[in-house]
């Protein structure tokens, strides 16, 4: 039985002489945290495989000696998913970053898990295609699938779970399985794609993903619309969706957040509740949709609306939205960013956002409300002093208030960030007896709790 890290390193190097196996302190620290506020913890060892066979060998060693395994992409997660609180081996997939095959006629692409979103879209552009999921960060595809990421485009294209056609997965005993196929639809067997996407590395390691991709639209138009109140903005979105206008993105940014946008991005946007929108289609149809949309938002007290068709201007608009988290960090030196994430039925969204804003003001916390309002998902960007226990307690209280409000109205504690450790305490409240089913699945696929232990579910090792 292995009792020291040195012995484990030697065992790994014996079966993996061609790959990097390291206990270098700097590399361990780089794999001890993500972009969340959760406390860091060092892994014992970090390994860098390049192919599926090597992941199988790593898993065989881990299974033989009952060593925990944590898959790692780029560390952009927000709920402590990749923090190895039980130490063990972190598998860094950054060298498994090959785009295996583009099947342009099938609108499919096969990639290794370390491929990043921007890397993939750069390659797909050569074929007139793009990958739709846009969480803001340039995350790895494997990490995005692990958390069922979504982002700004989910109102039209859906989440990662809607894009995954097949996964190659290494299980706890080193077995390799495929969870799907290349067909557009299937009525055969259990829906394993849906099970593994969003499993946060707790059921297996993804070593290849087959994804759905889309044709690049002929014409794209962006818009920025300011409103009197947040409620007006959200009700405007509901009316746009009810009118079946083919909207590709719709993001809400509240008044305090618009101030941060202007300070960080050096823009001069109106500092009012604002919708950032994007429309796709052919030029003639798009102009008709936009004229209809202008009538709709005018009925909801839209104060001003600006349109952008130029590519550079559109990019500036969306960069301002995507950089909002960094705008808050830059504007509040010495504080740490905490990001909440809930999703509700869209009919409940306006009330939830108003409740979140009231809670922020009541607790005297610094932050803003933003969200992918087209699908009922919103966030509070909260700046907290990690050296102030009272402020940390207030932040936890705010998170609790927002989550409970969502759950009591048929929502979820997380729409896209995932559970990790931060949302673990709400699982029983949200899922009830279904949580017991999840525990049985975990125990069946990972009986020794080797994969990312104590994430999503709290199971004793």
Protein Blocks (a to p, Z undefined) as FASTA:
>chain_A
ZZbfklmmmmmmmmmmmbccdfbfklmmmmmccfbfbdcdddfbdcddfbfklmmmmmmm
mmmnopacdddfklpafnopmpcfkgpadddfklmmccfbacfknopacddfklcfklmm
mmmmmnopacfbdghpacdfklmmmnopabjklmmnopfklmpmbdcdddfkopacdfbd
fbfbdcehjafklmmnonlopnbccfbdcdddddddfbdcddddddfblklmmmmmmmmm
mnopacfbdcdddfklmmmmmmmnopabdcddddddddeddfklmmmmmmmmmmmmmmno
pabdcddfbfklmmmmmmmmmmmmmmmmmmmghiacddddddddfklmmmmmmmmmmmmm
mnopacdddddfknopacddddddfklmklmmmmmmmmmmmmmmmmmnopafbfknonml
mlmmmmmmmnmmmlmmmmmmmmmmmmnomgoghihiacdZZ
